[in-house]
Amino acid sequence: MSKLYTPLLFILLLAGTTAAQDMQRARQTIDTLASPYFHGRGYILDGDAKAANYIRDRCKQMGLKPLGNSYCQTFSFPVNRITETPQLEIDGKKLAAGKDFVARASSPSGSGKAAILVLDSLTLTNAATAKKFFFQNFKGKGIVYRQQDAKAIGQLPQPYQQKLQQAEVHVILQPKALLTTVAHKTESTPVLEVLISAWPANAKSIKYSIISSLKPNHQAKNVIGFVEGSARPDSFLVFTAHYDHLGGQGKDVYFPGANDNASGTAMLLELAEHYTKPENKPKYSMAFIAFAAEEAGLLGSFYYVQNPLFPLRNIRFLVNLDLLGTGGDGLMVVNGQVHKQEFTLLDSINKTNGFLPQIKSRGKAANSDHYPFSEQGVPAFFFYTLGGTAAYHNTQDFASQLPLTKFTEVFRLITSFAENLQQ
């Protein structure tokens, strides 16, 4: 046992001292991708296309090779877009789009004035109250309810559901943050999401405007490059990160996506820069994949798995990088409880070198781009950092508030892990 342990310990100690990366360059990458020019790396103002081109150009500059004749893999999907900045007034007081409210991503176009009808918890729990509420004429009305009641509303009898669709507009009161998503279709009724703190007591009426457009075949691009291995070029270690985010709502509102996931994209590019240097030539080939449309339902990674550029069985291990802008409370490893041997190795590297205060593990989760690979039997981890910032899927996830507390340490952990996987 001692003959096996001693070389491993030497490797763990050595690996922690050899890897380095450029924090100034990493911060610049995050600043760039989260800047207004990329407009949330979404589906208006060419945000995601600009980001794909930026990453492609970085791949060329650092000397990554394309897999085939292009760095890009193109696919398409439908997406509903809020193309103009939404407008909202409550009892004559104008609210700030992106700060006080947003339009739901799936909203259709709509505008006008509406009298307020509050759908409260009593209506949802008392049959007599519900009957009286739904007996009203909903034409020209704005139905207002709390986010925590949305599930119960969705379980109302079908006639009540149909009656709700007759309203002019729905307003959902959010308790803490304005979270949005990417929508593939358009709903029948306009929906505005408003912070409870911005909603006045006893509101009587609203005036609103939403302009949206369904794009049935939006073109998106995965960006892929690789470094050929010196000893086992047909075996791959794969690093992935999604570069897309939620885009914007008109020209005045955008979701910067610094932590989610300019941070992971920056780490991906730092790893690529590292392995393109002659002194860091890997034994296995290293593939670097920047996925599009993760926020739209892991579409880029699902497309890649269905159309791989080399056999999936050739992947020794995959590490997916998302939400890497913090780290003060450590690192979470999704699939850590699935691939126990690799997690033990990772945890040993961390404890030997003191990179992070802790590494925690989870089981399977369909929460990022590792998942389509895992479902095809590819061994994969998903790393995300813990602690630091709570900004997520809102307009506050900008670069200047991102601490990058353990960015360098996570980089060194990853390169040390990759070094050991190639032994």
C-alpha positions in Angstrom: 0.0 0.0 0.0 2.8 2.4 0.9 4.3 2.0 -2.6 1.1 3.2 -4.2 0.3 5.9 -1.7 3.7 7.7 -1.8 3.7 8.5 -5.6 0.1 9.6 -5.3 0.8 12.0 -2.5 3.8 13.4 -4.4 1.5 14.0 -7.4 -1.1 15.7 -5.2 1.5 18.0 -3.7 3.2 18.7 -6.9 0.1 19.4 -8.9 -1.0 22.1 -6.5 2.1 24.2 -7.2 2.4 24.1 -11.0 -0.8 25.5 -12.2 -1.3 29.2 -12.7 -3.7 31.5 -14.4 -4.2 35.1 -15.2 -6.8 36.7 -12.8 -6.7 40.0 -14.6 -7.5 38.3 -17.9 -10.3 36.2 -16.2 -11.8 39.4 -14.7 -11.7 41.0 -18.1 -13.4 38.1 -19.7 -16.3 38.3 -17.1 -16.5 42.1 -17.5 -16.7 41.7 -21.3 -19.3 39.0 -21.4 -21.5 40.7 -18.8 -21.2 44.1 -20.5 -24.2 45.9 -22.1 -22.7 45.1 -25.6 -23.6 41.5 -25.2 -27.0 42.4 -23.7 -27.3 39.4 -21.5 -26.1 36.9 -24.2 -29.7 36.2 -25.1 -32.1 36.6 -28.0 -32.4 40.2 -28.9 -29.7 42.6 -30.2 -27.7 39.5 -31.3 -26.5 39.0 -27.7 -25.8 35.3 -27.9 -24.3 35.5 -31.4 -21.9 38.2 -30.3 -20.8 36.1 -27.3 -20.3 33.0 -29.6 -18.1 35.0 -31.9 -16.1 36.4 -29.0 -15.4 32.9 -27.7 -14.6 31.6 -31.2 -12.1 34.4 -31.7 -10.5 33.6 -28.3 -10.2 29.9 -29.3 -8.4 31.0 -32.5 -6.1 33.4 -30.7 -4.9 30.9 -28.2 -4.4 28.2 -30.8 -7.1 25.7 -30.0 -7.9 23.3 -32.9 -11.4 23.0 -34.3 -13.0 19.6 -34.3 -13.7 19.4 -38.0 -13.7 22.5 -40.2 -15.3 24.9 -37.8 -15.2 25.9 -34.2 -19.0 26.2 -34.2 -21.9 23.8 -34.1 -25.2 25.4 -35.1 -28.7 24.4 -34.1 -32.1 26.1 -33.8 -35.0 26.4 -31.5 -38.1 28.6 -31.0 -37.8 31.5 -28.5 -40.3 34.1 -27.3 -38.6 37.5 -26.9 -39.6 40.7 -25.1 -38.4 43.1 -27.8 -39.3 46.4 -26.3 -38.8 47.7 -22.7 -42.0 46.9 -20.9 -44.0 49.7 -19.3 -46.0 49.7 -16.1 -47.9 52.4 -14.1 -49.8 51.7 -10.9 -52.4 54.3 -10.0 -50.5 56.7 -12.1 -47.0 55.9 -10.6 -44.5 54.6 -13.1 -42.4 51.6 -12.0 -38.9 50.9 -13.2 -38.5 48.0 -15.6 -35.8 45.5 -14.5 -35.8 47.0 -11.0 -39.4 47.0 -9.9 -40.9 44.6 -12.4 -40.3 42.5 -15.6 -42.5 40.9 -18.2 -42.7 37.2 -18.0 -40.6 35.7 -20.8 -43.6 33.9 -22.3 -45.8 36.9 -22.4 -47.6 37.9 -25.6 -47.8 41.5 -26.7 -50.4 43.5 -24.9 -51.2 47.1 -23.7 -53.9 49.0 -22.0 -55.5 49.9 -18.7 -57.0 47.4 -16.3 -58.8 47.6 -13.0 -57.2 45.5 -10.2 -58.8 42.2 -8.9 -56.8 40.6 -6.1 -56.9 36.8 -6.1 -56.0 35.9 -2.5 -55.5 32.8 -0.5 -59.1 32.7 0.8 -60.3 32.5 -2.7 -58.1 29.4 -3.2 -59.2 27.6 0.0 -62.9 28.5 0.3 -65.3 27.2 -2.3 -68.0 29.9 -1.7 -65.5 32.7 -1.9 -64.0 31.2 -5.1 -67.5 30.9 -6.7 -68.2 34.5 -5.9 -64.8 35.7 -7.2 -65.0 33.8 -10.5 -68.6 35.0 -11.1 -67.3 38.4 -11.8 -66.7 39.8 -15.3 -62.9 39.6 -15.9 -62.9 41.7 -19.1 -60.7 44.7 -18.7 -59.4 43.4 -15.4 -55.9 42.8 -14.1 -55.7 39.7 -11.8 -53.1 40.1 -9.1 -51.8 37.2 -7.0 -48.7 36.2 -5.0 -46.0 33.9 -6.4 -46.5 31.5 -3.6 -50.1 31.0 -4.7 -49.2 30.2 -8.3 -49.2 26.5 -7.8 -52.6 26.4 -6.2 -54.0 28.6 -8.9 -52.7 26.1 -11.5 -54.7 23.4 -9.7 -58.0 25.3 -9.8 -60.9 23.6 -11.8 -60.7 24.0 -15.5 -63.6 26.4 -15.8 -61.8 28.8 -13.4 -58.6 28.4 -15.4 -60.5 29.4 -18.5 -62.0 32.4 -16.8 -58.6 33.6 -15.7 -57.5 33.7 -19.3 -60.3 36.3 -20.0 -58.5 38.9 -17.9 -56.6 41.7 -19.6 -53.3 41.0 -17.8 -52.0 38.9 -14.8 -49.7 40.5 -12.2 -47.6 38.1 -10.1 -46.2 39.6 -6.9 -42.6 38.4 -6.2 -41.4 38.4 -2.5 -37.7 38.8 -3.0 -36.3 38.9 -6.5 -37.4 39.3 -10.1 -36.3 36.0 -11.7 -36.9 35.2 -15.3 -36.3 32.4 -17.7 -36.2 31.6 -21.5 -39.6 30.7 -23.1 -40.1 28.6 -26.1 -43.8 29.6 -26.7 -46.1 32.5 -26.1 -48.9 32.4 -23.5 -52.4 33.6 -24.2 -52.4 36.4 -21.5 -49.8 39.0 -20.7 -48.0 38.5 -17.4 -46.0 41.0 -15.4 -43.9 40.1 -12.4 -43.7 42.8 -9.7 -41.7 43.0 -6.5 -44.1 43.1 -3.5 -42.0 46.0 -2.2 -42.9 48.1 -5.3 -46.6 47.2 -5.2 -48.6 49.9 -3.4 -51.3 48.9 -0.9 -54.8 49.0 -2.2 -53.8 49.5 -5.8 -56.8 50.3 -8.0 -55.6 50.2 -11.6 -52.6 49.7 -13.8 -51.5 50.9 -17.2 -49.1 48.6 -19.1 -47.4 47.8 -22.3 -45.6 44.6 -23.4 -44.2 44.0 -26.9 -43.0 40.5 -27.7 -42.2 38.4 -30.7 -41.9 34.6 -31.1 -38.9 33.7 -33.2 -39.6 30.1 -34.5 -36.1 29.2 -35.6 -33.5 31.1 -33.6 -30.0 30.0 -34.7 -27.5 29.3 -31.8 -24.0 28.0 -31.7 -22.0 25.8 -29.5 -18.3 26.8 -29.7 -15.8 23.9 -29.5 -12.0 23.7 -29.6 -9.4 21.1 -28.4 -5.8 20.5 -27.6 -4.4 17.2 -29.0 -3.0 14.8 -26.4 0.7 13.8 -26.6 0.2 10.1 -25.4 -3.4 9.2 -25.8 -4.9 11.6 -28.4 -8.1 9.5 -28.9 -9.0 9.8 -25.2 -10.5 13.0 -24.0 -10.9 15.1 -20.9 -13.7 17.5 -21.6 -14.4 20.9 -19.9 -17.7 22.6 -20.6 -19.5 25.8 -19.6 -22.6 27.6 -21.0 -22.0 31.1 -22.2 -25.6 32.1 -22.8 -27.8 33.9 -20.3 -31.3 35.4 -20.3 -30.8 38.3 -22.6 -32.8 41.4 -22.1 -36.2 43.1 -22.4 -35.9 45.8 -24.9 -32.8 48.1 -25.0 -33.1 49.3 -21.5 -33.2 46.1 -19.5 -30.7 43.3 -19.6 -29.6 40.4 -17.4 -25.8 40.6 -17.2 -25.2 37.0 -16.1 -21.7 37.6 -14.5 -21.9 34.6 -12.1 -24.3 32.7 -14.3 -22.3 32.0 -16.4 -19.6 34.4 -17.5 -17.6 33.1 -14.5 -17.7 29.5 -15.8 -17.0 30.6 -19.3 -13.9 32.6 -18.0 -12.7 29.5 -16.2 -13.2 27.4 -19.4 -11.1 29.9 -21.4 -8.4 30.0 -18.6 -8.1 26.2 -18.7 -7.8 26.4 -22.5 -5.1 29.0 -22.3 -3.3 26.8 -19.8 -3.3 23.7 -21.9 -2.3 25.4 -25.1 1.1 26.3 -23.5 3.8 23.8 -24.6 4.9 23.2 -21.0 1.4 22.1 -20.1 0.9 19.7 -23.0 -1.6 17.1 -21.8 -1.3 13.4 -22.3 -5.0 13.1 -23.1 -6.7 15.3 -25.6 -8.5 18.2 -23.9 -11.8 19.4 -25.4 -13.4 22.8 -24.4 -17.1 23.3 -25.2 -18.9 26.5 -24.6 -22.6 25.7 -24.9 -25.4 27.8 -26.1 -29.0 27.7 -24.9 -28.4 26.1 -21.4 -30.9 28.6 -20.0 -33.4 27.5 -22.6 -33.4 23.9 -21.2 -29.9 22.5 -21.8 -30.5 22.6 -25.5 -26.9 23.1 -26.6 -25.6 20.2 -24.6 -28.5 17.9 -25.6 -27.8 18.8 -29.3 -24.1 18.0 -28.9 -24.8 14.7 -27.2 -27.0 13.8 -30.2 -24.4 15.0 -32.6 -21.0 14.4 -31.0 -17.8 15.5 -32.8 -16.0 12.5 -31.4 -17.3 9.3 -29.8 -18.8 9.9 -26.4 -17.2 6.6 -25.2 -13.8 8.3 -25.7 -14.4 10.7 -22.8 -12.4 9.7 -19.8 -14.2 12.4 -17.7 -16.1 15.6 -18.2 -16.1 18.6 -15.8 -18.9 21.2 -16.3 -18.3 24.7 -14.9 -21.2 27.0 -13.9 -21.6 29.6 -11.2 -17.9 29.9 -10.3 -17.7 33.5 -9.1 -17.6 32.9 -5.4 -16.2 30.0 -3.3 -15.8 31.4 0.3 -18.0 28.5 1.5 -16.4 25.9 -0.8 -17.5 23.9 -3.8 -20.4 21.7 -4.7 -19.9 18.7 -6.9 -23.0 17.3 -8.6 -22.5 13.6 -9.3 -20.0 13.4 -6.5 -22.1 10.7 -5.0 -22.3 8.9 -8.3 -18.6 8.8 -9.2 -17.3 8.1 -5.7 -13.7 7.2 -6.7 -13.2 10.4 -8.6 -14.8 12.4 -5.8 -12.4 10.9 -3.3 -9.5 11.8 -5.5 -10.8 15.4 -5.9 -11.4 15.7 -2.1 -7.9 14.3 -1.4 -6.3 16.9 -3.7 -8.2 19.7 -2.0 -7.3 18.6 1.5 -3.6 18.1 0.6 -3.3 21.5 -0.9 -5.9 23.5 1.1 -7.5 25.1 -1.9 -11.1 25.4 -0.6 -12.6 25.2 2.9 -14.8 22.2 1.9 -15.9 20.2 -1.1 -19.5 18.9 -0.8 -21.1 16.3 -3.0 -24.6 15.7 -4.4 -26.2 13.0 -6.4 -27.6 13.3 -9.9 -29.3 16.6 -10.9 -30.5 17.8 -14.3 -29.4 21.4 -13.5 -26.7 22.1 -16.0 -24.9 20.9 -19.1 -23.3 17.8 -17.6 -26.7 16.1 -17.4 -27.2 15.1 -21.1 -23.7 13.5 -21.0 -24.4 11.7 -17.7 -27.6 10.3 -19.2 -25.5 8.8 -22.0 -23.1 7.1 -19.5 -20.3 9.7 -19.7 -18.7 10.1 -16.3 -19.1 13.8 -15.4 -19.0 16.3 -12.5 -20.7 19.7 -12.3 -18.8 22.2 -10.2 -20.4 25.3 -8.7 -19.0 27.5 -5.9 -20.8 28.3 -2.6 -21.1 31.5 -0.7 -20.6 35.1 -1.7 -23.4 36.5 -3.9 -27.1 35.8 -4.0 -27.6 37.5 -7.4 -29.2 35.0 -9.7 -31.3 35.3 -12.9 -31.9 38.9 -12.3 -30.6 42.3 -13.3 -28.2 42.4 -10.4 -25.8 39.7 -11.5 -23.3 42.2 -12.8 -19.5 41.8 -12.9 -18.5 44.4 -10.3 -20.4 42.6 -7.5 -18.8 39.3 -8.2 -16.1 38.5 -5.6 -14.2 35.6 -7.4 -13.2 34.6 -3.9 -11.6 31.2 -4.8 -11.4 31.5 -8.6 -7.6 30.8 -8.6 -7.9 27.9 -6.1 -10.7 26.3 -8.2 -8.5 26.6 -11.3 -5.7 24.8 -9.5 -8.0 22.2 -8.1 -9.3 21.4 -11.6 -5.9 21.2 -13.2 -4.6 19.0 -10.4 -7.6 16.7 -10.8 -7.0 16.6 -14.6 -3.4 15.7 -14.0 -4.2 12.8 -11.8 -6.9 11.5 -14.2 -4.2 11.2 -16.8 -1.8 9.1 -14.7 
